[in-house]
Amino acid sequence: MIPNISKMLLWLEMNPNILYGLRRGIERETLRITPSGKLAISNHPDSLGKALTHPWITTDFAESLLEFITPVDNNINYILAFLRDLHRYTARHLNYELMWPLSMPCFIDHIDNIKLAQYGVSNIGRFKTLYREGLKNRYGALMQIIGGIHYNFSLPIKFWQKLVGIKDAKSGKDKISAGYFRLIRNYYRFGWIIPYLFGSSPAICSSFFHGKMKCLPFEKTNNGTYYLPYATSLRISDLGYTNSSQGNLKITFNDLKTYIVLLKRAIKKPSPIFTKLGEFNKDGKYLQLNMNILQIENELYMPIRPKRVIIGDESPSDALLKRGIEYIEIRSLDINPFTAIGIDKIQIHFLDLFLIWCVLADAPIMNEKELNLCQMNWNRVILEGRKPGQIIGIGYGESMKSLKEVGELLFDELIRIAYILDINNNTLYRKICYQLIEMFENPELTYSGQILPLMINQNIIQYGLNLANIYYKELSHESYEVITDTKFTNIRYESINKQSIIEKTDKISFEHYLKIHT
């Protein structure tokens, strides 16, 4: 059914201190919108600083798509307070605009209103914008403004020292990387539990389609909301932030070297589809960075990624190859509409438990066939996760089990991990487990189950706009907790100065820069 980790749990219960020091970081995306609920067409506000060089407040695909980035820390309360301070500061400096509280986009009058993120005239700034031009031409701009939460997670070195017998991170990088790949394989096998519990995009505004054929059997309300009655997360369906054209890359997660070889192959291999698109239009304007399957490594869309902080101009894959996996990035979290900052403490505590389980559980090597079966499970949960009697494929697809049964069995083990993490008479991890396990008995308690009736009754745009106004009032009147106004001002001016220095010190042409970096 699911891997038996009884022995590993006994081992963990004998060594509870090795889990102290879990490190986490959060990246949250949100669209800037007008007071009427339409996409903002204004530039990234100067009052926030420069998106290219600001460490905490930047943009993703579009000028209107804000991204907030917290530092990495082992204190959950600090990270959430930091993220909320970023929202508080932004709410005060948006000049009558609001922050969209949902993953699927607000009302889009016209696709041309989606302005690519601009990063100035430096080579790196132009490179970042051109990469986004390529994304727009390859997949369409609408897909790229779907918002989400990226959650970064790492286990402390003392955990790895005890688990695999290493001396330090440098000498033990291969064993640590193997451990993180074990986590990733189990995430593919059982990570569908995340959209089941926390998926918050079961519906979509009709403006998202812009006259294109609707590829799923949507039901439609009279007020222009399309939805699937049992869906959990349209954001990570084929309709949303995935890339079906990457499905034949055959990238598996069994060892680091093979993963990087396959990733680099995709970066260097021309794509027949993108070759037809061409590198320039008839006026000589760049259409994409190159015509390969992936323009750069970040174009690979996955629900989870192995990561390493890069040094200088090295590529992410070279950093991984040299120094091993440092942390993993979870990319399958929708924006949580029940909080102004898009993620809450319940989700973080659950992710702690689940990711620890993933690294402890046995994870046999995964072949392409099983990876495809795992993706089928994810799609089943994404599109019909709350359907009564929903089933899940187990192992190599040889048997099907009730989603409810598998989920409850998994929580039996998560509760044991919760007892280990609940220290000093704390019971928070256990309480969260008992709260979430009820969602398997009653799927309407899931985030998607709670949000869908509200979207249907009000229409998705009105629902989102009402929340945006509520959260604006909350955030703009709250005091900062961990960042001072002076610090925000200093960081803003630093970002302006840093971008100016970068632009003044460029020594090579943009064409030469592209040859070096693609």
Secondary structure by P-SEA (a helix, b strand, c coil): ccccaaaaaaaaaacccccccccbbbbbbbbbbcccccccccccccccccccccccccccccccbbbbbbcccccaaaaaaaaaaaaaaaaaccccbbbbccccccccccccccccccccccaaaaaaaaaaaaaaaccccccccbbbbbbbbbbcaaaaaaaccccccccaaaaaaaaaaaaaaaaaaccccccccccccccccccccccccccccccccccbbbbbcccccccccccccccccccccccccccaaaaaaaaaaaaccccaaaaaaccccccccccccccccccccccccccbbbbccccccccaaaaaaaccccbbbbccccccccccccccaaaaaaaaaaaaaaaacccccccaaaaaaaaaaaaaaaccccccbbbbbcccccccccaaaaaaaaaaaaaaaaaaaccccccaaaaaaaaaaacccccccccccccaaaaaaacaaaaaaaaaaaaaaaaaacccccccaaaaaaaaaaaaaaaaaaaaaccccaaaaaaacc
